[in-house]
Amino acid sequence: MITLTNISKGFGKRTLFQDLNLTINPGEKIGLIGPNGAGKSTFFSLLLGDTEPTSGAVQINKNVRIGYLPQESKFSSEHTVLGELIEGDKTIKALLAEKAQLEESNEAGSQRYGDILHELDVLGYFELEHKAEKILMGLGFKERDFNRPIDQMSGGWQMRTLLAKLLTVPYDILLLDEPTNYLDLNAALWLKDFLADFEGTFIMISHDKDFLTDVTNYTLILEAGQIFKVSGNYEHYEQIKAERRLALEKQYKEQEKKREQLERFVSRFHAQPNKAASVRAKRTVLERIEKNPIELPPDPRESIGNFSFPPTKDSGHRVMNLAHIYKSYGDIKVYEDFDFEVSKGEKAVLAGENGAGKSTLLKIMAGVIPQDTGERKVGHNVDIGYFSQTRLDVLNPENTVLREAYTAAPGYMAESVVRSILGVFLFTGDDADKYVKVLSGGEKSRLILAKLLINPPNCLLLDEPTTHLDVDAVDALITALNEYRGTIVFISHDIHFVRSLANVVYEVKQGTVRKFPGNFDYYLEKRSQGSAEVPAHRKQKHEHKKVDEDKQKARELERLRKEEERNRKTRNASVREKINKLEKEKEKLQLENYAKCRALADPKIFRDEETVKEYGRRLKEIEKEIADIDLQIKAVEKEII
């Protein structure tokens, strides 16, 4: 479908790509990953023909239709939402206009009207309409939205309309740049399932690792001006990356051991004439190592994992209590006589579709907007930190990253500690000396998050904290927040982020909130069963009877919940122990595999035909054993609840 040959692209002195060669084939569902600034959006621009390569050629097969969803765009149209999805065909558009004229003139029973309906049916209009409506509903549109003019909708809903159009119209290949950015968590889950079953071709940029793992069958890695295509989803790519690093670490250790042996020999015998030839030979080998050393890049997991954030002060058990809250926007009632409570240590995600009131609830909790009536009570010793993706004005553009970070640091904090925290959020080396005014949107978001955790409050309220972050930055944030010992309430459409962080789910729906006291997978399981767990402190009117009975029921529910949680943790611990044993066995086999592969490169062993055969047989056995272990691990992982 698309072939790139020797593509190079640069801007000024900066080279983004150098001699890229790549083929995109029908049926490939590709995840495109790489750090911010690696050139992912420029790569899309090259495929679309909006940008010319500095050298090389982009060849697209004749009649291939490309659909493109940009990360941000002004989408204007004279159509309604549904009309935009199904009226793109000129013939269909003309027939629909004639149909409307006949209906206006009360000629809906005429022969011509019947002919128009027949022609529309032949063209697949009614089937397309049904498909479009189904996709719109999946992306969070209500039936009342179908006939709304697009130019009267917000930018986020316009972007959803464009995404719905790309999924409805039969394009040959889709280029999707962060397609979940304007979606809520429910719509992101629907899109994940839709793309998993999608039979077409797409290339997708996303920072959501779980999303990429579930919907892709190939991975493109943009790295240091090169592009690598890996067969398999993101999870498979991470496995390959880990195996490559393991092999590289072993080669590095062998190199360093060899270097030490050579240096010891040279140091010991350099003054002995009878060893002069041997010393020269050893020095020659040392020089070769120095010219082409095996370099081991730093493992970001180690620098992050060994860091401890400053502790937060202890809060009371009740962190936030909302009582009898009323909140409206004009005639739209969001909350009415609403009660809500958050407890110490909860890392709670607010789940629910757009418009359900999640951001409003978070803003009321943060004190950013007032409730109309009712009481907002902040718990004992509670400090609140609020992050909104739209509040980038909290940064001073004339500061460097380091100086800006210092504005949040307590007086006793050393520069080395501040730099360490910035490193967690991927501001390493000279990046800390950049001026805020030159940072990208993603870098600014990371800096605000770093400031929150340099001197962390004991309650964080986060509204879409992963927007504009790349995969590595999201992982850094997950690590930081899992280590954080305070209370978190957050909104996110990033499935991987939610799954990695949340220990409580509050489902926001039609002015009510229901609590699921478990992680995100527990919530999905209960939701699929049509059940919701403990009600989240919503006051029911006229419930003055049977108070003692209700308290007893609540205590029993809590007892059962705790018992279920204990059983779940015990079971999961046992399952993880099985996985650890299998992974250790797998690592042992990989080491044996690596050793035998290196041995086969040794001329002495290679000349021994019987040994080569034996090693070849054992290598096949190892491959099969590793594959069997991978299957066992996947089977066991499904047992985790």
C-alpha positions as CSV (number, residue, x, y, z in Angstrom):
1,M,0.0,0.0,0.0
2,I,2.7,2.5,1.0
3,T,6.5,2.2,0.5
4,L,9.1,4.5,1.9
5,T,12.6,4.4,0.2
6,N,15.7,6.0,1.6
7,I,13.6,8.8,3.3
8,S,15.5,11.5,5.0
9,K,14.0,14.6,6.6
10,G,15.5,17.5,8.5
11,F,14.6,21.0,9.7
12,G,17.6,23.3,9.6
13,K,20.5,21.6,11.3
14,R,18.3,19.0,13.0
15,T,17.9,15.6,11.2
16,L,14.7,13.8,12.1
17,F,15.0,10.8,9.8
18,Q,18.0,9.3,8.0
19,D,17.6,6.8,5.1
20,L,14.3,5.3,6.3
21,N,13.0,2.2,4.4
22,L,9.6,0.8,5.2
23,T,6.6,-0.9,3.7
24,I,3.0,-0.8,5.0
25,N,0.8,-3.7,3.8
26,P,-2.9,-4.3,3.8
27,G,-4.3,-5.7,7.1
28,E,-1.5,-4.3,9.3
29,K,-2.7,-2.6,12.5
30,I,0.4,-0.6,13.6
31,G,1.3,1.2,16.7
32,L,3.7,4.0,16.2
33,I,5.8,4.9,19.2
34,G,8.7,7.1,20.1
35,P,9.6,9.9,22.5
36,N,8.1,13.4,22.1
37,G,10.0,15.1,19.4
38,A,11.1,11.9,17.6
39,G,9.1,12.9,14.5
40,K,5.9,10.8,14.8
41,S,3.6,13.6,13.5
42,T,6.1,14.6,10.8
43,F,6.1,10.9,9.7
44,F,2.3,11.2,9.2
45,S,2.8,14.4,7.3
46,L,5.1,12.7,4.9
47,L,2.6,9.9,4.3
48,L,-0.1,12.5,3.6
49,G,2.0,14.4,1.2
50,D,1.8,17.6,3.3
51,T,5.6,17.5,3.9
52,E,8.2,16.7,1.3
53,P,11.2,14.5,2.3
54,T,14.7,16.1,2.1
55,S,15.6,13.0,0.1
56,G,14.1,9.7,-0.9
57,A,10.6,8.8,-2.1
58,V,7.1,8.0,-0.6
59,Q,5.2,5.7,-3.0
60,I,1.4,5.2,-2.4
61,N,-0.5,2.7,-4.5
62,K,-3.0,4.1,-6.9
63,N,-6.5,4.8,-5.6
64,V,-5.5,4.2,-1.9
65,R,-7.7,6.5,0.3
66,I,-6.1,7.8,3.5
67,G,-8.1,9.0,6.4
68,Y,-6.4,11.2,8.9
69,L,-7.2,12.1,12.5
70,P,-4.8,14.9,13.7
71,Q,-4.1,15.3,17.4
72,E,-5.6,18.8,17.3
73,S,-7.7,20.3,14.5
74,K,-10.4,22.9,13.7
75,F,-13.1,20.7,12.1
76,S,-15.7,22.8,10.4
77,S,-18.6,21.5,8.4
78,E,-22.0,22.6,7.2
79,H,-23.5,19.2,7.9
80,T,-25.1,17.7,11.0
81,V,-23.2,15.0,12.9
82,L,-25.0,12.1,11.2
83,G,-25.0,13.9,7.8
84,E,-21.2,14.3,7.9
85,L,-20.8,10.6,8.3
86,I,-23.2,9.4,5.5
87,E,-23.5,12.3,3.0
88,G,-20.0,12.4,1.7
89,D,-20.9,10.5,-1.5
90,K,-22.0,13.0,-4.1
91,T,-24.7,10.7,-5.6
92,I,-26.1,10.0,-2.1
93,K,-26.0,13.7,-1.3
94,A,-28.0,14.6,-4.5
95,L,-30.6,11.8,-3.8
96,L,-31.1,12.9,-0.2
97,A,-31.6,16.5,-1.3
98,E,-34.2,15.4,-3.8
99,K,-35.8,13.2,-1.2
100,A,-36.1,16.2,1.2
101,Q,-37.7,18.3,-1.5
102,L,-40.4,15.7,-2.2
103,E,-41.1,15.4,1.6
104,E,-41.5,19.2,1.8
105,S,-43.9,19.2,-1.1
106,N,-45.9,16.3,0.4
107,E,-44.9,13.9,-2.4
108,A,-43.5,11.2,-0.2
109,G,-46.0,8.7,-1.7
110,S,-44.9,9.4,-5.3
111,Q,-43.3,6.9,-7.7
112,R,-40.1,9.1,-7.7
113,Y,-39.9,9.0,-4.0
114,G,-40.1,5.2,-4.0
115,D,-37.4,5.1,-6.7
116,I,-35.1,7.3,-4.6
117,L,-35.5,5.0,-1.6
118,H,-34.6,2.1,-3.8
119,E,-31.5,3.8,-5.2
120,L,-30.4,4.7,-1.7
121,D,-30.8,1.1,-0.6
122,V,-28.8,-0.1,-3.6
123,L,-26.0,2.3,-2.7
124,G,-25.9,1.0,0.8
125,Y,-27.1,4.2,2.4
126,F,-29.4,2.6,5.0
127,E,-26.8,0.1,6.0
128,L,-24.2,2.9,6.2
129,E,-26.7,5.0,8.3
130,H,-27.1,2.1,10.8
131,K,-23.3,1.6,11.0
132,A,-22.8,5.4,11.5
133,E,-25.4,5.5,14.3
134,K,-23.8,2.5,16.1
135,I,-20.3,4.1,15.9
136,L,-21.7,7.5,17.2
137,M,-23.3,5.8,20.1
138,G,-20.1,3.9,20.9
139,L,-18.1,7.2,20.9
140,G,-20.6,8.7,23.4
141,F,-23.0,10.6,21.2
142,K,-26.7,10.6,22.3
143,E,-29.4,10.2,19.7
144,R,-30.4,13.8,20.2
145,D,-26.9,14.8,19.0
146,F,-27.2,13.1,15.6
147,N,-29.0,16.0,13.9
148,R,-27.0,18.8,15.6
149,P,-25.0,21.1,13.3
150,I,-21.3,20.4,13.7
151,D,-20.3,24.0,13.8
152,Q,-22.4,24.4,17.0
153,M,-20.5,21.8,18.9
154,S,-17.3,22.1,21.0
155,G,-13.9,21.3,19.6
156,G,-13.8,18.0,21.5
157,W,-17.1,16.8,20.1
158,Q,-16.1,18.0,16.6
159,M,-13.0,15.8,16.9
160,R,-15.2,12.9,18.0
161,T,-17.3,13.5,14.9
162,L,-14.2,13.3,12.7
163,L,-13.1,10.1,14.3
164,A,-16.6,8.6,13.8
165,K,-16.4,9.6,10.1
166,L,-13.1,7.9,9.7
167,L,-14.5,4.7,11.3
168,T,-17.6,4.8,9.1
169,V,-16.3,5.6,5.7
170,P,-14.4,2.8,4.0
171,Y,-10.9,4.3,3.9
172,D,-8.0,2.0,2.8
173,I,-5.7,3.2,5.6
174,L,-6.2,5.3,8.7
175,L,-3.6,7.5,10.3
176,L,-4.7,8.1,13.9
177,D,-2.8,10.6,16.1
178,E,-3.8,10.0,19.7
179,P,-7.4,9.0,18.9
180,T,-8.4,8.7,22.6
181,N,-7.4,12.3,23.5
182,Y,-10.9,13.7,23.3
183,L,-12.6,10.5,24.6
184,D,-13.8,9.6,28.1
185,L,-12.8,6.3,29.6
186,N,-16.0,4.6,28.4
187,A,-15.6,5.7,24.8
188,A,-11.9,4.7,24.9
189,L,-12.9,1.2,26.0
190,W,-15.4,1.0,23.2
191,L,-12.9,2.2,20.6
192,K,-10.4,-0.4,21.9
193,D,-12.9,-3.2,21.2
194,F,-13.8,-1.7,17.8
195,L,-10.2,-1.5,16.6
196,A,-9.4,-4.9,17.9
197,D,-12.0,-6.3,15.6
198,F,-11.3,-3.8,12.7
199,E,-10.4,-5.6,9.5
200,G,-8.7,-2.6,7.8
201,T,-5.3,-1.0,8.0
202,F,-4.2,1.7,10.4
203,I,-1.2,3.4,11.9
204,M,-1.8,4.8,15.4
205,I,0.1,7.1,17.7
206,S,-0.9,6.5,21.3
207,H,0.7,6.8,24.8
208,D,-1.7,4.2,26.2
209,K,0.3,0.9,26.3
210,D,-2.7,-1.3,27.2
211,F,-4.7,0.2,24.3
212,L,-1.8,-0.4,21.9
213,T,-1.3,-4.0,23.2
214,D,-5.0,-4.9,22.6
215,V,-5.5,-3.4,19.1
216,T,-2.2,-3.7,17.1
217,N,-0.4,-6.5,15.4
218,Y,2.8,-4.5,14.4
219,T,4.9,-1.9,16.2
220,L,6.9,0.9,14.6
221,I,9.6,2.4,16.8
222,L,10.9,5.8,15.9
223,E,14.3,6.2,17.6
224,A,17.4,8.3,16.9
225,G,16.4,9.1,13.3
226,Q,15.7,5.4,12.5
227,I,12.5,3.4,12.3
228,F,12.2,-0.3,13.3
229,K,9.2,-2.5,12.4
230,V,8.4,-5.3,14.9
231,S,5.9,-8.0,14.2
232,G,3.5,-8.1,17.2
233,N,1.7,-5.8,19.6
234,Y,3.3,-3.4,22.1
235,E,3.5,-6.0,24.8
236,H,5.5,-8.2,22.4
237,Y,7.8,-5.3,21.6
238,E,8.5,-4.7,25.3
239,Q,9.3,-8.4,25.7
240,I,11.7,-8.2,22.8
241,K,13.3,-5.0,24.1
242,A,13.8,-6.7,27.5
243,E,15.4,-9.7,25.9
244,R,17.7,-7.5,23.8
245,R,18.7,-5.6,26.9
246,L,19.4,-8.8,28.8
247,A,21.7,-10.0,25.9
248,L,23.4,-6.5,25.8
249,E,24.0,-6.6,29.5
250,K,25.7,-9.9,29.2
251,Q,27.9,-8.8,26.3
252,Y,28.7,-5.6,28.3
253,K,29.8,-7.6,31.4
254,E,31.9,-10.0,29.2
255,Q,33.5,-6.9,27.6
256,E,34.3,-5.3,30.9
257,K,35.7,-8.6,32.3
258,K,37.9,-9.0,29.2
259,R,39.0,-5.3,29.5
260,E,40.0,-5.9,33.2
261,Q,42.0,-9.0,32.3
262,L,43.8,-7.2,29.5
263,E,44.6,-4.2,31.6
264,R,45.9,-6.4,34.4
265,F,48.1,-8.3,32.0
266,V,49.5,-5.1,30.4
267,S,50.0,-3.5,33.9
268,R,51.8,-6.6,35.2
269,F,54.1,-7.4,32.2
270,H,54.7,-4.1,30.4
271,A,58.2,-3.8,31.8
272,Q,59.3,-7.3,31.0
273,P,61.1,-7.7,27.6
274,N,60.2,-11.3,27.2
275,K,56.5,-10.4,27.3
276,A,56.7,-7.4,24.9
277,A,55.0,-9.2,22.0
278,S,52.1,-10.4,24.2
279,V,51.7,-6.9,25.8
280,R,51.5,-5.3,22.3
281,A,48.9,-7.9,21.3
282,K,46.8,-7.2,24.4
283,R,47.1,-3.4,23.9
284,T,45.8,-3.9,20.3
285,V,42.8,-5.8,21.6
286,L,42.2,-3.0,24.2
287,E,42.4,-0.4,21.5
288,R,39.8,-2.2,19.5
289,I,37.5,-2.4,22.5
290,E,38.0,1.4,23.1
291,K,37.2,2.2,19.5
292,N,34.0,0.0,19.4
293,P,32.8,-0.4,22.9
294,I,29.5,-2.1,23.9
295,E,27.7,0.8,25.6
296,L,24.9,0.0,28.0
297,P,22.2,2.8,28.0
298,P,20.8,3.7,31.4
299,D,17.7,1.7,32.4
300,P,15.0,4.4,33.1
301,R,13.3,1.9,35.5
302,E,16.3,1.9,37.8
303,S,16.7,5.7,38.1
304,I,12.9,6.0,38.8
305,G,12.5,3.0,41.0
306,N,15.4,3.9,43.4
307,F,14.0,7.3,44.1
308,S,11.9,8.3,47.1
309,F,9.6,11.3,47.0
310,P,9.4,13.6,50.0
311,P,6.8,12.2,52.4
312,T,3.5,14.0,52.8
313,K,2.1,14.9,56.2
314,D,-0.7,12.6,57.6
315,S,-4.3,13.6,57.0
316,G,-7.3,12.5,58.9
317,H,-9.2,9.4,57.7
318,R,-11.9,11.5,56.0
319,V,-10.2,13.5,53.3
320,M,-13.1,15.2,51.6
321,N,-16.9,15.3,52.4
322,L,-19.5,16.8,50.2
323,A,-23.1,17.1,51.6
324,H,-26.4,18.1,50.0
325,I,-24.5,19.5,47.0
326,Y,-26.6,21.2,44.2
327,K,-24.8,22.4,41.0
328,S,-26.3,23.6,37.8
329,Y,-25.2,25.3,34.6
330,G,-28.2,27.3,33.5
331,D,-31.0,24.9,33.0
332,I,-28.7,21.8,33.2
333,K,-28.7,20.2,36.6
334,V,-25.5,18.3,37.2
335,Y,-25.9,17.4,40.9
336,E,-29.0,17.6,43.1
337,D,-28.9,16.8,46.9
338,F,-25.6,15.0,46.3
339,D,-23.4,13.5,49.0
340,F,-19.8,12.2,48.4
341,E,-16.9,11.2,50.5
342,V,-13.2,10.3,49.9
343,S,-11.1,8.5,52.4
344,K,-7.4,8.6,53.2
345,G,-5.2,6.4,50.9
346,E,-7.7,6.1,48.1
347,K,-6.3,6.3,44.6
348,A,-9.7,6.7,43.0
349,V,-10.6,7.2,39.3
350,L,-13.8,8.9,38.3
351,A,-15.2,6.8,35.5
352,G,-18.2,7.8,33.3
353,E,-19.0,9.3,30.0
354,N,-18.3,12.9,29.0
355,G,-21.0,15.3,30.4
356,A,-21.6,13.1,33.4
357,G,-20.1,15.6,35.8
358,K,-16.6,14.2,36.5
359,S,-14.7,17.4,36.0
360,T,-17.3,19.4,37.8
361,L,-17.0,17.1,40.8
362,L,-13.2,17.4,40.7
363,K,-13.4,21.2,40.5
364,I,-15.9,21.4,43.4
365,M,-13.5,19.2,45.5
366,A,-10.6,21.4,44.5
367,G,-12.5,24.6,45.4
368,V,-12.0,25.9,41.8
369,I,-15.7,26.4,41.3
370,P,-18.3,26.8,44.0
371,Q,-21.4,24.6,44.5
372,D,-24.7,26.3,44.2
373,T,-25.8,25.1,47.7
374,G,-24.5,22.4,50.1
375,E,-21.4,21.9,52.1
376,R,-17.8,21.2,51.0
377,K,-15.8,20.0,54.0
378,V,-12.0,19.4,53.7
379,G,-10.7,16.9,56.2
380,H,-8.3,17.4,59.1
381,N,-4.8,18.3,58.1
382,V,-5.6,17.9,54.3
383,D,-3.6,19.9,51.7
384,I,-5.0,19.8,48.2
385,G,-3.0,20.0,44.9
386,Y,-5.1,20.3,41.7
387,F,-3.9,19.6,38.2
388,S,-6.0,20.6,35.1
389,Q,-4.6,20.1,31.6
390,T,-5.8,23.6,30.7
391,R,-4.0,25.3,33.6
392,L,-0.6,25.8,31.9
393,D,-0.6,29.5,33.0
394,V,0.9,28.4,36.4
395,L,4.4,28.4,34.8
396,N,6.7,31.4,34.4
397,P,7.9,31.3,30.8
398,E,11.1,33.3,31.7
399,N,12.3,30.6,34.2
400,T,14.4,27.6,33.4
401,V,13.0,24.3,34.2
402,L,15.2,24.0,37.2
403,R,14.4,27.5,38.5
404,E,10.7,26.9,38.0
405,A,10.9,23.6,39.9
406,Y,12.6,25.4,42.7
407,T,9.6,27.7,43.1
408,A,7.7,24.7,44.5
409,A,10.6,23.3,46.7
410,P,10.8,23.9,50.4
411,G,13.9,25.9,51.5
412,Y,15.9,22.9,52.8
413,M,15.7,20.9,49.6
414,A,19.1,20.4,47.8
415,E,19.5,21.0,44.1
416,S,20.5,17.4,43.6
417,V,17.1,16.3,45.0
418,V,15.2,18.7,42.8
419,R,17.2,17.5,39.8
420,S,16.4,13.9,40.7
421,I,12.7,14.6,40.8
422,L,12.9,16.4,37.4
423,G,14.8,13.3,36.1
424,V,11.8,11.1,37.1
425,F,9.7,13.3,34.8
426,L,12.3,12.9,32.0
427,F,14.1,16.3,32.5
428,T,17.6,15.0,32.5
429,G,21.0,16.7,31.9
430,D,20.7,19.9,29.9
431,D,16.9,19.6,29.7
432,A,16.7,21.1,33.2
433,D,18.3,24.3,31.8
434,K,15.7,24.8,29.1
435,Y,13.5,27.9,29.4
436,V,9.8,27.2,30.1
437,K,8.8,29.3,27.1
438,V,10.4,26.8,24.6
439,L,8.8,23.7,26.2
440,S,6.2,21.7,24.3
441,G,2.7,21.1,25.7
442,G,3.7,17.7,27.0
443,E,6.9,19.0,28.7
444,K,4.9,21.8,30.4
445,S,2.4,19.2,31.7
446,R,5.3,17.1,33.0
447,L,6.9,20.2,34.7
448,I,3.6,21.0,36.5
449,L,3.3,17.4,37.7
450,A,6.9,17.5,38.9
451,K,6.2,20.7,40.9
452,L,3.3,19.0,42.5
453,L,5.5,16.1,43.7
454,I,8.6,18.2,44.7
455,N,6.7,19.3,47.8
456,P,3.6,17.1,47.5
457,P,0.3,17.9,49.2
458,N,-1.4,14.9,50.8
459,C,-4.4,15.0,48.4
460,L,-4.0,15.2,44.6
461,L,-6.9,16.0,42.3
462,L,-5.8,15.3,38.7
463,D,-7.8,15.9,35.5
464,E,-6.4,14.0,32.5
465,P,-2.7,14.1,33.7
466,T,-1.4,11.9,30.8
467,T,-2.6,14.2,28.0
468,H,0.4,15.2,25.8
469,L,2.7,12.7,27.5
470,D,4.5,10.0,25.7
471,V,4.8,6.3,26.8
472,D,7.9,6.8,28.9
473,A,6.5,9.9,30.6
474,V,3.3,8.1,31.5
475,D,5.3,5.2,33.0
476,A,7.3,7.7,35.0
477,L,4.2,9.3,36.3
478,I,2.7,5.9,37.2
479,T,5.8,5.1,39.2
480,A,5.8,8.4,41.0
481,L,2.1,8.2,41.9
482,N,2.3,4.6,43.0
483,E,5.1,5.6,45.4
484,Y,3.1,8.6,46.6
485,R,1.5,7.9,50.0
486,G,-1.3,10.5,49.9
487,T,-4.8,10.4,48.5
488,I,-5.5,10.7,44.8
489,V,-8.8,11.4,42.9
490,F,-8.3,11.5,39.1
491,I,-9.9,11.5,35.7
492,S,-8.2,9.7,32.8
493,H,-9.0,8.1,29.5
494,D,-5.7,6.2,29.5
495,I,-6.6,2.6,30.2
496,H,-3.0,1.6,31.1
497,F,-2.7,4.5,33.5
498,V,-6.0,3.8,35.2
499,R,-5.3,0.1,35.4
500,S,-1.9,0.7,36.9
501,L,-3.0,3.2,39.6
502,A,-6.6,3.0,40.7
503,N,-7.5,1.0,43.8
504,V,-11.1,2.4,43.9
505,V,-13.5,3.3,41.0
506,Y,-16.3,5.9,41.4
507,E,-18.7,5.6,38.5
508,V,-20.3,9.0,37.8
509,K,-23.7,8.7,36.1
510,Q,-26.8,10.9,35.9
511,G,-25.9,13.0,39.0
512,T,-25.0,9.9,41.1
513,V,-21.8,8.2,42.1
514,R,-21.4,4.5,42.8
515,K,-18.4,3.1,44.4
516,F,-16.5,-0.1,43.3
517,P,-14.0,-0.9,46.0
518,G,-11.4,-2.6,43.9
519,N,-9.1,-2.0,41.0
520,F,-10.1,-1.2,37.4
521,D,-10.4,-4.8,36.3
522,Y,-12.6,-5.5,39.3
523,Y,-14.8,-2.6,38.1
524,L,-15.0,-3.9,34.5
525,E,-15.9,-7.3,35.8
526,K,-18.7,-6.0,38.0
527,R,-20.0,-3.7,35.3
528,S,-20.2,-6.5,32.8
529,Q,-22.3,-8.4,35.3
530,G,-24.6,-5.4,35.7
531,S,-23.8,-4.9,39.4
532,A,-22.5,-2.0,41.3
533,E,-20.9,-2.3,44.7
534,V,-21.2,0.0,47.7
535,P,-23.3,3.2,47.1
536,A,-20.9,6.2,47.5
537,H,-22.6,8.2,50.2
538,R,-25.6,9.5,48.2
539,K,-28.4,10.6,50.5
540,Q,-31.7,9.1,49.7
541,K,-34.8,11.3,50.4
542,H,-37.4,10.3,52.9
543,E,-35.2,7.4,54.2
544,H,-35.9,7.8,57.9
545,K,-37.1,4.2,58.5
546,K,-35.1,1.1,59.2
547,V,-32.0,3.0,60.0
548,D,-30.5,0.3,62.2
549,E,-31.3,-2.3,59.6
550,D,-29.6,-0.3,56.9
551,K,-26.5,0.1,59.1
552,Q,-26.4,-3.6,59.7
553,K,-26.6,-4.2,56.0
554,A,-23.8,-1.7,55.4
555,R,-21.6,-3.4,58.0
556,E,-22.3,-6.8,56.4
557,L,-21.5,-5.5,53.0
558,E,-18.2,-4.0,54.3
559,R,-17.3,-7.3,56.0
560,L,-18.0,-9.2,52.8
561,R,-16.0,-6.7,50.8
562,K,-13.0,-7.0,53.1
563,E,-13.3,-10.8,53.0
564,E,-13.5,-10.8,49.2
565,E,-10.5,-8.4,49.1
566,R,-8.4,-10.7,51.4
567,N,-9.3,-13.7,49.3
568,R,-8.5,-11.8,46.1
569,K,-5.1,-10.7,47.4
570,T,-4.2,-14.2,48.6
571,R,-5.2,-15.7,45.3
572,N,-3.3,-13.1,43.3
573,A,-0.2,-13.5,45.5
574,S,-0.3,-17.2,44.7
575,V,-0.7,-16.6,41.0
576,R,2.1,-14.0,40.9
577,E,4.3,-16.5,42.7
578,K,3.6,-19.0,39.9
579,I,4.4,-16.3,37.3
580,N,7.7,-15.4,39.0
581,K,8.8,-19.1,39.0
582,L,7.9,-19.4,35.3
583,E,9.7,-16.2,34.5
584,K,12.8,-17.4,36.4
585,E,12.7,-20.6,34.5
586,K,12.3,-18.7,31.3
587,E,15.3,-16.4,32.1
588,K,17.4,-19.5,32.8
589,L,16.5,-20.9,29.4
590,Q,17.3,-17.6,27.7
591,L,20.7,-17.5,29.3
592,E,21.4,-21.1,28.1
593,N,20.1,-20.1,24.7
594,Y,22.4,-17.1,24.6
595,A,25.4,-19.1,25.8
596,K,24.9,-21.8,23.2
597,C,24.4,-19.2,20.4
598,R,27.7,-17.6,21.4
599,A,29.4,-20.9,21.6
600,L,28.3,-21.8,18.1
601,A,30.2,-18.7,16.9
602,D,33.4,-20.2,18.4
603,P,35.5,-21.8,15.6
604,K,36.6,-24.6,17.8
605,I,33.1,-25.7,18.6
606,F,31.8,-25.0,15.1
607,R,34.3,-27.5,13.6
608,D,32.9,-30.3,15.8
609,E,29.9,-31.5,13.7
610,E,28.4,-33.6,16.5
611,T,28.5,-30.8,19.0
612,V,26.9,-28.4,16.4
613,K,24.1,-30.9,15.9
614,E,23.6,-31.4,19.6
615,Y,23.6,-27.6,20.2
616,G,21.1,-27.1,17.3
617,R,18.8,-29.8,18.7
618,R,19.0,-28.2,22.2
619,L,18.3,-24.7,20.8
620,K,15.1,-25.9,19.2
621,E,14.1,-27.5,22.5
622,I,14.8,-24.3,24.3
623,E,12.7,-22.3,21.8
624,K,9.8,-24.7,22.3
625,E,10.2,-24.6,26.1
626,I,10.3,-20.8,26.1
627,A,7.1,-20.7,23.9
628,D,5.4,-23.2,26.3
629,I,6.4,-21.0,29.3
630,D,5.0,-17.9,27.6
631,L,1.7,-19.8,27.0
632,Q,1.7,-20.9,30.7
633,I,2.4,-17.3,31.8
634,K,-0.5,-15.9,29.7
635,A,-2.8,-18.6,31.0
636,V,-1.8,-17.9,34.6
637,E,-2.1,-14.1,34.2
638,K,-5.8,-14.6,33.3
639,E,-6.3,-16.0,36.8
640,I,-5.4,-12.6,38.4
641,I,-8.5,-10.9,39.6
